[in-house]
């Protein structure tokens, strides 16, 4: 069986994306090729729309002024945006190697751990806390950390979405 895609031409002369399936069959004692053609216009339109919306989401994520990260259930960074990297002073690769607790100010770690345990136990799905992180240069930075979880069908945390709003200037004034 062979499958491939090509641009077909409709009777009115317009091109359409087509997928064809070809297979060898037996027909009245002879060998024949059976072909099936599928118009892919709607599927291609949906793929394009998904790509465009995905691109818009990626652009919004990357260009927002609020720090953002998506983390896995082990508290490891999957992706961060420019704003978070600027707030904390770390690169994407450096943040991938760190857990949030690694850069949480020591005085805020206990409260952070209590919230994490409640999340993992399913007692809460999100929380917002004002806390300090330690920047790469060693200085403290105050943020509002807003965390929400994405769970699987069994209720287990799969990802967390973290928002970080820099409060350092407000704290100074």
N, C-alpha and C positions, 0 to 999 in steps of 0.2 A: 504494500500500500504506500502511495506517495501523496504527500500533502504539501501544497505551496500556495502562496498568495501572489496576485498580480492585479494590474489595473485592467479591468474589462471595459468594453464600450457598449453603452446601451443603444437601442435603435435610434434614439434621438441624437446620438453622437456624444453624449456626456460620458465621462470616465467615472467608473465606480470601482471601489476596492472589492476584490473577489477572492475567496478561498476555494480551492478545488481539492478534492480527494479522488485519487485514481487507484483502482485496484484491478488485478487480473481476475477474471471469472471464466467459468465454463458456460457457453451459451450454445445449446443445441449441438453439443459434441465438439464445438470449436472453442478456441481460446478467444476471449474478447476483453476489452477494457471497459470497465464501468466507471463513469465520472459523475461526481456530484459537485455542484457549484453553489456557493453560499454568498449572498450579498452581505458584505461587511460594513456597509455605510453606517448603520446605527452603532455598531461596536466601535468603529474608528472615531465616530463623533463623541461617544462616551469616554473613550480613552483620552482624546484631546481635552475634553472638559475636565477630566480628572487631573491630567497633567497640569493644566492651567490653574486649577484651584489649588493643587499641591504646590505649584510654584508661588502662588499668591500667599499661601500659608507660610511657606519657607521664608519668603521675603518679609512678611509681617513679623515672624519669629525673630529673624536676624536683625531687623532694623528698629524694633521697639526700644524705647528708652528705659524700660524696666528689665532688670536682669532675669533671665529665664534659663532653666535647665530641665532636662528630662533624665530621670535616674531609674535604674533597675531596682528590683526588690532587695538587692544586696547593698543598696545605697551607693552604687557606682554610677558615675556620669556616663550617659550615652551621648548627649549633645548639649552644648551651651550656646548662648548668643553673645554677640559683641558686647552688649551692655554688661553682662555678668563678668566677662573676662576683664573688662575695664574696671569694674567695681572692685574685683578681688585681685587683679594684677597677675593672674595666672593664664597660661595658654590653654587651649582645648585639651591638648595632650597631657598637660600637668593636672588638669581637673579630672581627667579620666582615671588618673592614678590615685586620686584622693577620694576619701569619703567626706561627707559634710562634717562629721564629727572630728575629722583630722584638722579642719581649719576653723572649727567652732571655738570661740574663746573658752578657756577652761572653766570659768565661772558659770557658763551657760550650758555646759555639756550634760549635766544631770537632768535639767528640765527637758532638754532636747531628747534624751534617752527615754524619758517617761512618755513623751508624745509618740516616739517611734514604736514603743511597746504597745501603746493603745491602737496605733494604726495596724500593726501586724496582727493584733488580737481581734481586729474587726470592730472594736468599740467605737472608733471614729473613722471617718473617711477623709477628713481634712482638718487643718488647723492654721491659725495665724499667730505668730509670735514675734515680738521685738527682741532681737538678740544681737550679739556681736560675733563677728568673724575676725580671723587674723589674716590680713592681706599677705601677699607674697613678700612684701618689704618688711613684714613684722609688725606693722601698725594695726591697731584695732579699727574696725569699721562697723557702725551700727546699721542694721537693716530691719525692715519688716520682711519676714520670711513667711510667705503664704504657700502652703503645701496641700495638694490634692492628689488622691490616689486613683489609679485605674486598676480594677480587679478583674480576675478571670471568672468563669462561670461558677467556680467553687468558692469564690469570695477571697481568694488569695491575692495579695498585692503583686501586680506585675510591673507597674511603673508608677512613678510619682512625678508630678509636674510641679516645679518649684518656681515661685516668683520672688524676686529680691528687689526691694526698693531701698535705695541708699538713704539713710537718715542722718548721716554724719554731720552735714551742715546744720540741720535742724537742732541736733543735740548740742552743737557748739553755741548756737544762739540761745 
